[in-house]
Structure formats: C-alpha cells, structure tokens
C-alpha cells in the first residue's frame, strides 16, 4: 500500500475534523465513525467537541506526534 500524506491528513483534521475525515483517510475507522456520530446524532450541538478533537489531532499529525496510519505505515512528508 502507498504511504499517506502527513500534510493532507493534517489539513483534513484541521478543516473537517468534526466529521472525522482525517481518521477515515488514515484508516482509523472506529475513531472516524465516533467523531461522525458525535456530530450527526447530536444535530451539530456537540460538533465543537469533535471539532476540537479534530483540530488537536490535525496539529499532532503535522508536528509528527501521530506518525503512522491505521495499518502502521509511516506517513510521508
């Protein structure tokens, strides 16, 4: 499998983190579904929680704290 882009994952986390798009991209499906359900099932009332969660994960991806995808493959720069 091809390595995932660190920059793409970080940007997705910052911009669309409340929907868990970055976690779907990286292969962390259970985390992504949790974020998506948190936003959708609360009709957006709790979207700030998953939005902050996505923002923090996006920054962690860009800084290198999260350096592997769901399959354990390192992210490329």
PDB file of N, CA, C and O in Angstrom:
ATOM      1  N   UNK A   1       0.824  -1.213   0.000  1.00  0.00           N
ATOM      2  CA  UNK A   1       0.000   0.000   0.000  1.00  0.00           C
ATOM      3  C   UNK A   1       0.855   1.258   0.000  1.00  0.00           C
ATOM      4  O   UNK A   1       1.963   1.282   0.535  1.00  0.00           O
ATOM      5  N   UNK A   2       0.319   2.283  -0.603  1.00  0.00           N
ATOM      6  CA  UNK A   2       1.044   3.542  -0.717  1.00  0.00           C
ATOM      7  C   UNK A   2       0.957   4.335   0.591  1.00  0.00           C
ATOM      8  O   UNK A   2      -0.069   4.313   1.272  1.00  0.00           O
ATOM      9  N   UNK A   3       2.039   5.032   0.931  1.00  0.00           N
ATOM     10  CA  UNK A   3       2.080   5.823   2.160  1.00  0.00           C
ATOM     11  C   UNK A   3       1.144   7.022   2.040  1.00  0.00           C
ATOM     12  O   UNK A   3       1.017   7.618   0.970  1.00  0.00           O
ATOM     13  N   UNK A   4       0.495   7.367   3.143  1.00  0.00           N
ATOM     14  CA  UNK A   4      -0.426   8.502   3.193  1.00  0.00           C
ATOM     15  C   UNK A   4       0.358   9.780   3.455  1.00  0.00           C
ATOM     16  O   UNK A   4       1.430   9.752   4.059  1.00  0.00           O
ATOM     17  N   UNK A   5      -0.181  10.882   2.999  1.00  0.00           N
ATOM     18  CA  UNK A   5       0.466  12.178   3.155  1.00  0.00           C
ATOM     19  C   UNK A   5       0.165  12.774   4.530  1.00  0.00           C
ATOM     20  O   UNK A   5      -0.990  12.862   4.949  1.00  0.00           O
ATOM     21  N   UNK A   6       1.226  13.178   5.217  1.00  0.00           N
ATOM     22  CA  UNK A   6       1.091  13.813   6.517  1.00  0.00           C
ATOM     23  C   UNK A   6       0.387  15.161   6.392  1.00  0.00           C
ATOM     24  O   UNK A   6      -0.452  15.505   7.223  1.00  0.00           O
ATOM     25  N   UNK A   7       0.727  15.921   5.357  1.00  0.00           N
ATOM     26  CA  UNK A   7       0.142  17.252   5.173  1.00  0.00           C
ATOM     27  C   UNK A   7      -1.344  17.149   4.853  1.00  0.00           C
ATOM     28  O   UNK A   7      -2.148  17.912   5.391  1.00  0.00           O
ATOM     29  N   UNK A   8      -1.716  16.215   3.984  1.00  0.00           N
ATOM     30  CA  UNK A   8      -3.130  16.042   3.647  1.00  0.00           C
ATOM     31  C   UNK A   8      -3.938  15.645   4.875  1.00  0.00           C
ATOM     32  O   UNK A   8      -5.024  16.178   5.105  1.00  0.00           O
ATOM     33  N   UNK A   9      -3.417  14.719   5.658  1.00  0.00           N
ATOM     34  CA  UNK A   9      -4.124  14.274   6.858  1.00  0.00           C
ATOM     35  C   UNK A   9      -4.257  15.411   7.867  1.00  0.00           C
ATOM     36  O   UNK A   9      -5.310  15.570   8.483  1.00  0.00           O
ATOM     37  N   UNK A  10      -3.211  16.195   8.039  1.00  0.00           N
ATOM     38  CA  UNK A  10      -3.254  17.317   8.980  1.00  0.00           C
ATOM     39  C   UNK A  10      -4.253  18.380   8.564  1.00  0.00           C
ATOM     40  O   UNK A  10      -5.003  18.890   9.396  1.00  0.00           O
ATOM     41  N   UNK A  11      -4.269  18.718   7.277  1.00  0.00           N
ATOM     42  CA  UNK A  11      -5.211  19.723   6.774  1.00  0.00           C
ATOM     43  C   UNK A  11      -6.646  19.215   6.905  1.00  0.00           C
ATOM     44  O   UNK A  11      -7.536  19.969   7.296  1.00  0.00           O
ATOM     45  N   UNK A  12      -6.876  17.946   6.581  1.00  0.00           N
ATOM     46  CA  UNK A  12      -8.216  17.374   6.740  1.00  0.00           C
ATOM     47  C   UNK A  12      -8.650  17.409   8.204  1.00  0.00           C
ATOM     48  O   UNK A  12      -9.813  17.680   8.503  1.00  0.00           O
ATOM     49  N   UNK A  13      -7.730  17.138   9.102  1.00  0.00           N
ATOM     50  CA  UNK A  13      -8.052  17.178  10.527  1.00  0.00           C
ATOM     51  C   UNK A  13      -8.411  18.573  10.996  1.00  0.00           C
ATOM     52  O   UNK A  13      -9.328  18.741  11.799  1.00  0.00           O
ATOM     53  N   UNK A  14      -7.703  19.567  10.509  1.00  0.00           N
ATOM     54  CA  UNK A  14      -7.963  20.943  10.926  1.00  0.00           C
ATOM     55  C   UNK A  14      -9.267  21.469  10.322  1.00  0.00           C
ATOM     56  O   UNK A  14     -10.055  22.116  11.011  1.00  0.00           O
ATOM     57  N   UNK A  15      -9.494  21.193   9.042  1.00  0.00           N
ATOM     58  CA  UNK A  15     -10.657  21.761   8.362  1.00  0.00           C
ATOM     59  C   UNK A  15     -11.935  20.935   8.532  1.00  0.00           C
ATOM     60  O   UNK A  15     -13.012  21.505   8.705  1.00  0.00           O
ATOM     61  N   UNK A  16     -11.836  19.614   8.485  1.00  0.00           N
ATOM     62  CA  UNK A  16     -13.018  18.752   8.525  1.00  0.00           C
ATOM     63  C   UNK A  16     -12.959  17.765   9.690  1.00  0.00           C
ATOM     64  O   UNK A  16     -13.542  16.683   9.624  1.00  0.00           O
ATOM     65  N   UNK A  17     -12.264  18.137  10.737  1.00  0.00           N
ATOM     66  CA  UNK A  17     -12.069  17.228  11.867  1.00  0.00           C
ATOM     67  C   UNK A  17     -13.339  16.838  12.587  1.00  0.00           C
ATOM     68  O   UNK A  17     -13.409  15.747  13.153  1.00  0.00           O
ATOM     69  N   UNK A  18     -14.353  17.700  12.584  1.00  0.00           N
ATOM     70  CA  UNK A  18     -15.588  17.358  13.301  1.00  0.00           C
ATOM     71  C   UNK A  18     -16.317  16.195  12.642  1.00  0.00           C
ATOM     72  O   UNK A  18     -17.164  15.566  13.277  1.00  0.00           O
ATOM     73  N   UNK A  19     -16.007  15.892  11.377  1.00  0.00           N
ATOM     74  CA  UNK A  19     -16.620  14.762  10.690  1.00  0.00           C
ATOM     75  C   UNK A  19     -15.704  13.532  10.662  1.00  0.00           C
ATOM     76  O   UNK A  19     -16.103  12.487  10.148  1.00  0.00           O
ATOM     77  N   UNK A  20     -14.504  13.636  11.195  1.00  0.00           N
ATOM     78  CA  UNK A  20     -13.572  12.516  11.259  1.00  0.00           C
ATOM     79  C   UNK A  20     -12.944  12.150   9.926  1.00  0.00           C
ATOM     80  O   UNK A  20     -12.463  11.029   9.759  1.00  0.00           O
ATOM     81  N   UNK A  21     -12.939  13.076   8.971  1.00  0.00           N
ATOM     82  CA  UNK A  21     -12.428  12.777   7.627  1.00  0.00           C
ATOM     83  C   UNK A  21     -10.962  12.357   7.664  1.00  0.00           C
ATOM     84  O   UNK A  21     -10.560  11.447   6.940  1.00  0.00           O
ATOM     85  N   UNK A  22     -10.170  13.007   8.497  1.00  0.00           N
ATOM     86  CA  UNK A  22      -8.748  12.661   8.567  1.00  0.00           C
ATOM     87  C   UNK A  22      -8.543  11.243   9.082  1.00  0.00           C
ATOM     88  O   UNK A  22      -7.620  10.554   8.648  1.00  0.00           O
ATOM     89  N   UNK A  23      -9.387  10.804   9.996  1.00  0.00           N
ATOM     90  CA  UNK A  23      -9.272   9.432  10.503  1.00  0.00           C
ATOM     91  C   UNK A  23      -9.715   8.410   9.467  1.00  0.00           C
ATOM     92  O   UNK A  23      -9.131   7.330   9.381  1.00  0.00           O
ATOM     93  N   UNK A  24     -10.747   8.735   8.671  1.00  0.00           N
ATOM     94  CA  UNK A  24     -11.114   7.859   7.556  1.00  0.00           C
ATOM     95  C   UNK A  24      -9.944   7.762   6.578  1.00  0.00           C
ATOM     96  O   UNK A  24      -9.621   6.675   6.099  1.00  0.00           O
ATOM     97  N   UNK A  25      -9.311   8.895   6.284  1.00  0.00           N
ATOM     98  CA  UNK A  25      -8.177   8.919   5.352  1.00  0.00           C
ATOM     99  C   UNK A  25      -7.022   8.053   5.855  1.00  0.00           C
ATOM    100  O   UNK A  25      -6.389   7.340   5.077  1.00  0.00           O
ATOM    101  N   UNK A  26      -6.755   8.120   7.143  1.00  0.00           N
ATOM    102  CA  UNK A  26      -5.629   7.373   7.708  1.00  0.00           C
ATOM    103  C   UNK A  26      -5.964   5.921   8.034  1.00  0.00           C
ATOM    104  O   UNK A  26      -5.061   5.141   8.340  1.00  0.00           O
ATOM    105  N   UNK A  27      -7.228   5.543   7.977  1.00  0.00           N
ATOM    106  CA  UNK A  27      -7.604   4.165   8.234  1.00  0.00           C
ATOM    107  C   UNK A  27      -8.025   3.874   9.662  1.00  0.00           C
ATOM    108  O   UNK A  27      -8.185   2.710  10.028  1.00  0.00           O
ATOM    109  N   UNK A  28      -8.207   4.901  10.474  1.00  0.00           N
ATOM    110  CA  UNK A  28      -8.704   4.735  11.842  1.00  0.00           C
ATOM    111  C   UNK A  28     -10.230   4.832  11.810  1.00  0.00           C
ATOM    112  O   UNK A  28     -10.805   5.839  12.223  1.00  0.00           O
ATOM    113  N   UNK A  29     -10.873   3.783  11.318  1.00  0.00           N
ATOM    114  CA  UNK A  29     -12.304   3.827  11.033  1.00  0.00           C
ATOM    115  C   UNK A  29     -13.155   3.974  12.291  1.00  0.00           C
ATOM    116  O   UNK A  29     -14.127   4.730  12.276  1.00  0.00           O
ATOM    117  N   UNK A  30     -12.830   3.292  13.360  1.00  0.00           N
ATOM    118  CA  UNK A  30     -13.666   3.375  14.564  1.00  0.00           C
ATOM    119  C   UNK A  30     -13.633   4.778  15.166  1.00  0.00           C
ATOM    120  O   UNK A  30     -14.664   5.278  15.616  1.00  0.00           O
ATOM    121  N   UNK A  31     -12.471   5.414  15.181  1.00  0.00           N
ATOM    122  CA  UNK A  31     -12.376   6.795  15.658  1.00  0.00           C
ATOM    123  C   UNK A  31     -13.169   7.731  14.764  1.00  0.00           C
ATOM    124  O   UNK A  31     -13.852   8.635  15.245  1.00  0.00           O
ATOM    125  N   UNK A  32     -13.073   7.507  13.444  1.00  0.00           N
ATOM    126  CA  UNK A  32     -13.770   8.357  12.489  1.00  0.00           C
ATOM    127  C   UNK A  32     -15.278   8.241  12.642  1.00  0.00           C
ATOM    128  O   UNK A  32     -15.987   9.246  12.617  1.00  0.00           O
ATOM    129  N   UNK A  33     -15.766   7.022  12.799  1.00  0.00           N
ATOM    130  CA  UNK A  33     -17.211   6.819  12.976  1.00  0.00           C
ATOM    131  C   UNK A  33     -17.677   7.458  14.282  1.00  0.00           C
ATOM    132  O   UNK A  33     -18.773   8.015  14.335  1.00  0.00           O
ATOM    133  N   UNK A  34     -16.871   7.387  15.327  1.00  0.00           N
ATOM    134  CA  UNK A  34     -17.211   8.015  16.601  1.00  0.00           C
ATOM    135  C   UNK A  34     -17.346   9.523  16.431  1.00  0.00           C
ATOM    136  O   UNK A  34     -18.313  10.113  16.915  1.00  0.00           O
ATOM    137  N   UNK A  35     -16.392  10.156  15.752  1.00  0.00           N
ATOM    138  CA  UNK A  35     -16.464  11.596  15.535  1.00  0.00           C
ATOM    139  C   UNK A  35     -17.670  11.964  14.673  1.00  0.00           C
ATOM    140  O   UNK A  35     -18.369  12.935  14.964  1.00  0.00           O
ATOM    141  N   UNK A  36     -17.911  11.205  13.633  1.00  0.00           N
ATOM    142  CA  UNK A  36     -19.030  11.478  12.744  1.00  0.00           C
ATOM    143  C   UNK A  36     -20.356  11.324  13.482  1.00  0.00           C
ATOM    144  O   UNK A  36     -21.233  12.177  13.351  1.00  0.00           O
ATOM    145  N   UNK A  37     -20.515  10.261  14.249  1.00  0.00           N
ATOM    146  CA  UNK A  37     -21.747  10.054  15.011  1.00  0.00           C
ATOM    147  C   UNK A  37     -21.946  11.128  16.065  1.00  0.00           C
ATOM    148  O   UNK A  37     -23.072  11.572  16.290  1.00  0.00           O
ATOM    149  N   UNK A  38     -20.877  11.550  16.711  1.00  0.00           N
ATOM    150  CA  UNK A  38     -20.963  12.602  17.715  1.00  0.00           C
ATOM    151  C   UNK A  38     -21.511  13.884  17.106  1.00  0.00           C
ATOM    152  O   UNK A  38     -22.310  14.577  17.736  1.00  0.00           O
ATOM    153  N   UNK A  39     -21.093  14.204  15.900  1.00  0.00           N
ATOM    154  CA  UNK A  39     -21.563  15.411  15.229  1.00  0.00           C
ATOM    155  C   UNK A  39     -22.974  15.240  14.688  1.00  0.00           C
ATOM    156  O   UNK A  39     -23.830  16.097  14.911  1.00  0.00           O
ATOM    157  N   UNK A  40     -23.226  14.156  13.985  1.00  0.00           N
ATOM    158  CA  UNK A  40     -24.507  13.980  13.294  1.00  0.00           C
ATOM    159  C   UNK A  40     -25.640  13.667  14.267  1.00  0.00           C
ATOM    160  O   UNK A  40     -26.710  14.269  14.175  1.00  0.00           O
ATOM    161  N   UNK A  41     -25.427  12.742  15.191  1.00  0.00           N
ATOM    162  CA  UNK A  41     -26.504  12.333  16.091  1.00  0.00           C
ATOM    163  C   UNK A  41     -26.892  13.411  17.090  1.00  0.00           C
ATOM    164  O   UNK A  41     -27.998  13.391  17.629  1.00  0.00           O
ATOM    165  N   UNK A  42     -25.990  14.350  17.339  1.00  0.00           N
ATOM    166  CA  UNK A  42     -26.340  15.461  18.232  1.00  0.00           C
ATOM    167  C   UNK A  42     -26.898  16.650  17.456  1.00  0.00           C
ATOM    168  O   UNK A  42     -27.118  17.722  18.019  1.00  0.00           O
ATOM    169  N   UNK A  43     -27.124  16.449  16.156  1.00  0.00           N
ATOM    170  CA  UNK A  43     -27.625  17.523  15.263  1.00  0.00           C
ATOM    171  C   UNK A  43     -26.723  18.752  15.304  1.00  0.00           C
ATOM    172  O   UNK A  43     -27.191  19.884  15.179  1.00  0.00           O
ATOM    173  N   UNK A  44     -25.456  18.521  15.476  1.00  0.00           N
ATOM    174  CA  UNK A  44     -24.477  19.604  15.464  1.00  0.00           C
ATOM    175  C   UNK A  44     -24.241  20.248  16.812  1.00  0.00           C
ATOM    176  O   UNK A  44     -23.339  21.075  16.943  1.00  0.00           O
ATOM    177  N   UNK A  45     -25.028  19.895  17.824  1.00  0.00           N
ATOM    178  CA  UNK A  45     -24.875  20.513  19.143  1.00  0.00           C
ATOM    179  C   UNK A  45     -23.524  20.183  19.779  1.00  0.00           C
ATOM    180  O   UNK A  45     -22.970  21.001  20.512  1.00  0.00           O
ATOM    181  N   UNK A  46     -22.999  19.008  19.506  1.00  0.00           N
ATOM    182  CA  UNK A  46     -21.707  18.605  20.067  1.00  0.00           C
ATOM    183  C   UNK A  46     -20.595  18.643  19.028  1.00  0.00           C
ATOM    184  O   UNK A  46     -19.534  18.054  19.232  1.00  0.00           O
ATOM    185  N   UNK A  47     -20.828  19.325  17.926  1.00  0.00           N
ATOM    186  CA  UNK A  47     -19.805  19.370  16.882  1.00  0.00           C
ATOM    187  C   UNK A  47     -18.548  20.105  17.336  1.00  0.00           C
ATOM    188  O   UNK A  47     -17.460  19.850  16.818  1.00  0.00           O
ATOM    189  N   UNK A  48     -18.689  21.021  18.304  1.00  0.00           N
ATOM    190  CA  UNK A  48     -17.498  21.709  18.799  1.00  0.00           C
ATOM    191  C   UNK A  48     -16.560  20.735  19.503  1.00  0.00           C
ATOM    192  O   UNK A  48     -15.343  20.923  19.470  1.00  0.00           O
ATOM    193  N   UNK A  49     -17.103  19.699  20.137  1.00  0.00           N
ATOM    194  CA  UNK A  49     -16.270  18.712  20.828  1.00  0.00           C
ATOM    195  C   UNK A  49     -15.442  17.934  19.809  1.00  0.00           C
ATOM    196  O   UNK A  49     -14.223  17.825  19.939  1.00  0.00           O
ATOM    197  N   UNK A  50     -16.121  17.391  18.786  1.00  0.00           N
ATOM    198  CA  UNK A  50     -15.373  16.639  17.782  1.00  0.00           C
ATOM    199  C   UNK A  50     -14.551  17.567  16.904  1.00  0.00           C
ATOM    200  O   UNK A  50     -13.553  17.133  16.327  1.00  0.00           O
ATOM    201  N   UNK A  51     -14.938  18.832  16.785  1.00  0.00           N
ATOM    202  CA  UNK A  51     -14.132  19.804  16.040  1.00  0.00           C
ATOM    203  C   UNK A  51     -12.816  20.099  16.732  1.00  0.00           C
ATOM    204  O   UNK A  51     -11.772  20.179  16.084  1.00  0.00           O
ATOM    205  N   UNK A  52     -12.860  20.263  18.047  1.00  0.00           N
ATOM    206  CA  UNK A  52     -11.630  20.479  18.821  1.00  0.00           C
ATOM    207  C   UNK A  52     -10.776  19.219  18.783  1.00  0.00           C
ATOM    208  O   UNK A  52      -9.552  19.296  18.673  1.00  0.00           O
ATOM    209  N   UNK A  53     -11.413  18.075  18.875  1.00  0.00           N
ATOM    210  CA  UNK A  53     -10.720  16.782  18.782  1.00  0.00           C
ATOM    211  C   UNK A  53      -9.988  16.698  17.446  1.00  0.00           C
ATOM    212  O   UNK A  53      -8.816  16.322  17.411  1.00  0.00           O
ATOM    213  N   UNK A  54     -10.654  17.039  16.355  1.00  0.00           N
ATOM    214  CA  UNK A  54     -10.035  17.007  15.031  1.00  0.00           C
ATOM    215  C   UNK A  54      -8.923  18.023  14.885  1.00  0.00           C
ATOM    216  O   UNK A  54      -7.896  17.734  14.270  1.00  0.00           O
ATOM    217  N   UNK A  55      -9.113  19.215  15.444  1.00  0.00           N
ATOM    218  CA  UNK A  55      -8.084  20.257  15.386  1.00  0.00           C
ATOM    219  C   UNK A  55      -6.817  19.801  16.102  1.00  0.00           C
ATOM    220  O   UNK A  55      -5.710  19.961  15.587  1.00  0.00           O
ATOM    221  N   UNK A  56      -6.987  19.235  17.285  1.00  0.00           N
ATOM    222  CA  UNK A  56      -5.827  18.760  18.055  1.00  0.00           C
ATOM    223  C   UNK A  56      -5.122  17.629  17.307  1.00  0.00           C
ATOM    224  O   UNK A  56      -3.894  17.610  17.222  1.00  0.00           O
ATOM    225  N   UNK A  57      -5.902  16.679  16.762  1.00  0.00           N
ATOM    226  CA  UNK A  57      -5.273  15.584  16.021  1.00  0.00           C
ATOM    227  C   UNK A  57      -4.597  16.089  14.752  1.00  0.00           C
ATOM    228  O   UNK A  57      -3.536  15.585  14.383  1.00  0.00           O
ATOM    229  N   UNK A  58      -5.189  17.078  14.075  1.00  0.00           N
ATOM    230  CA  UNK A  58      -4.571  17.651  12.887  1.00  0.00           C
ATOM    231  C   UNK A  58      -3.230  18.278  13.198  1.00  0.00           C
ATOM    232  O   UNK A  58      -2.270  18.106  12.447  1.00  0.00           O
ATOM    233  N   UNK A  59      -3.157  19.005  14.305  1.00  0.00           N
ATOM    234  CA  UNK A  59      -1.891  19.622  14.721  1.00  0.00           C
ATOM    235  C   UNK A  59      -0.885  18.542  15.118  1.00  0.00           C
ATOM    236  O   UNK A  59       0.301  18.654  14.810  1.00  0.00           O
ATOM    237  N   UNK A  60      -1.356  17.501  15.800  1.00  0.00           N
ATOM    238  CA  UNK A  60      -0.459  16.417  16.199  1.00  0.00           C
ATOM    239  C   UNK A  60       0.101  15.678  14.975  1.00  0.00           C
ATOM    240  O   UNK A  60       1.254  15.246  14.982  1.00  0.00           O
ATOM    241  N   UNK A  61      -0.709  15.536  13.940  1.00  0.00           N
ATOM    242  CA  UNK A  61      -0.235  14.892  12.713  1.00  0.00           C
ATOM    243  C   UNK A  61       0.829  15.751  12.055  1.00  0.00           C
ATOM    244  O   UNK A  61       1.870  15.243  11.638  1.00  0.00           O
ATOM    245  N   UNK A  62       0.573  17.052  11.961  1.00  0.00           N
ATOM    246  CA  UNK A  62       1.530  17.951  11.297  1.00  0.00           C
ATOM    247  C   UNK A  62       2.839  18.083  12.070  1.00  0.00           C
ATOM    248  O   UNK A  62       3.894  18.275  11.466  1.00  0.00           O
ATOM    249  N   UNK A  63       2.784  17.984  13.391  1.00  0.00           N
ATOM    250  CA  UNK A  63       4.013  18.093  14.180  1.00  0.00           C
ATOM    251  C   UNK A  63       4.757  16.776  14.308  1.00  0.00           C
ATOM    252  O   UNK A  63       5.895  16.749  14.777  1.00  0.00           O
ATOM    253  N   UNK A  64       4.123  15.672  13.891  1.00  0.00           N
ATOM    254  CA  UNK A  64       4.797  14.386  13.921  1.00  0.00           C
ATOM    255  C   UNK A  64       4.477  13.527  15.127  1.00  0.00           C
ATOM    256  O   UNK A  64       5.024  12.431  15.256  1.00  0.00           O
ATOM    257  N   UNK A  65       3.607  13.989  16.019  1.00  0.00           N
ATOM    258  CA  UNK A  65       3.236  13.175  17.174  1.00  0.00           C
ATOM    259  C   UNK A  65       2.462  11.936  16.752  1.00  0.00           C
ATOM    260  O   UNK A  65       2.593  10.875  17.362  1.00  0.00           O
ATOM    261  N   UNK A  66       1.656  12.077  15.710  1.00  0.00           N
ATOM    262  CA  UNK A  66       0.986  10.934  15.099  1.00  0.00           C
ATOM    263  C   UNK A  66       1.708  10.708  13.781  1.00  0.00           C
ATOM    264  O   UNK A  66       1.577  11.515  12.860  1.00  0.00           O
ATOM    265  N   UNK A  67       2.455   9.643  13.678  1.00  0.00           N
ATOM    266  CA  UNK A  67       3.311   9.446  12.512  1.00  0.00           C
ATOM    267  C   UNK A  67       3.021   8.215  11.688  1.00  0.00           C
ATOM    268  O   UNK A  67       3.736   7.940  10.725  1.00  0.00           O
ATOM    269  N   UNK A  68       1.972   7.453  12.045  1.00  0.00           N
ATOM    270  CA  UNK A  68       1.632   6.248  11.309  1.00  0.00           C
ATOM    271  C   UNK A  68       0.142   6.240  10.997  1.00  0.00           C
ATOM    272  O   UNK A  68      -0.660   6.875  11.681  1.00  0.00           O
ATOM    273  N   UNK A  69      -0.213   5.491   9.927  1.00  0.00           N
ATOM    274  CA  UNK A  69      -1.636   5.363   9.600  1.00  0.00           C
ATOM    275  C   UNK A  69      -2.233   4.165  10.336  1.00  0.00           C
ATOM    276  O   UNK A  69      -1.578   3.577  11.196  1.00  0.00           O
ATOM    277  N   UNK A  70      -3.450   3.806  10.009  1.00  0.00           N
ATOM    278  CA  UNK A  70      -4.137   2.715  10.699  1.00  0.00           C
ATOM    279  C   UNK A  70      -3.501   1.358  10.502  1.00  0.00           C
ATOM    280  O   UNK A  70      -3.730   0.446  11.296  1.00  0.00           O
ATOM    281  N   UNK A  71      -2.705   1.209   9.455  1.00  0.00           N
ATOM    282  CA  UNK A  71      -2.014  -0.059   9.177  1.00  0.00           C
ATOM    283  C   UNK A  71      -0.599  -0.094   9.730  1.00  0.00           C
ATOM    284  O   UNK A  71       0.110  -1.084   9.550  1.00  0.00           O
ATOM    285  N   UNK A  72      -0.177   0.975  10.403  1.00  0.00           N
ATOM    286  CA  UNK A  72       1.174   1.037  10.956  1.00  0.00           C
ATOM    287  C   UNK A  72       2.222   1.534   9.989  1.00  0.00           C
ATOM    288  O   UNK A  72       3.410   1.528  10.313  1.00  0.00           O
ATOM    289  N   UNK A  73       1.807   1.970   8.790  1.00  0.00           N
ATOM    290  CA  UNK A  73       2.759   2.512   7.800  1.00  0.00           C
ATOM    291  C   UNK A  73       3.093   3.955   8.149  1.00  0.00           C
ATOM    292  O   UNK A  73       2.187   4.720   8.482  1.00  0.00           O
ATOM    293  N   UNK A  74       4.360   4.354   8.085  1.00  0.00           N
ATOM    294  CA  UNK A  74       4.731   5.739   8.384  1.00  0.00           C
ATOM    295  C   UNK A  74       4.124   6.698   7.361  1.00  0.00           C
ATOM    296  O   UNK A  74       3.976   6.369   6.184  1.00  0.00           O
ATOM    297  N   UNK A  75       3.780   7.888   7.842  1.00  0.00           N
ATOM    298  CA  UNK A  75       3.239   8.924   6.958  1.00  0.00           C
ATOM    299  C   UNK A  75       4.391   9.589   6.203  1.00  0.00           C
ATOM    300  O   UNK A  75       5.474   9.776   6.759  1.00  0.00           O
ATOM    301  N   UNK A  76       4.162   9.940   4.958  1.00  0.00           N
ATOM    302  CA  UNK A  76       5.201  10.623   4.179  1.00  0.00           C
ATOM    303  C   UNK A  76       5.049  12.126   4.335  1.00  0.00           C
ATOM    304  O   UNK A  76       3.952  12.634   4.570  1.00  0.00           O
ATOM    305  N   UNK A  77       6.160  12.825   4.201  1.00  0.00           N
ATOM    306  CA  UNK A  77       6.149  14.297   4.314  1.00  0.00           C
ATOM    307  C   UNK A  77       5.575  14.872   3.118  1.00  0.00           C
ATOM    308  O   UNK A  77       5.473  16.094   3.009  1.00  0.00           O
TER     309      UNK A  77
END
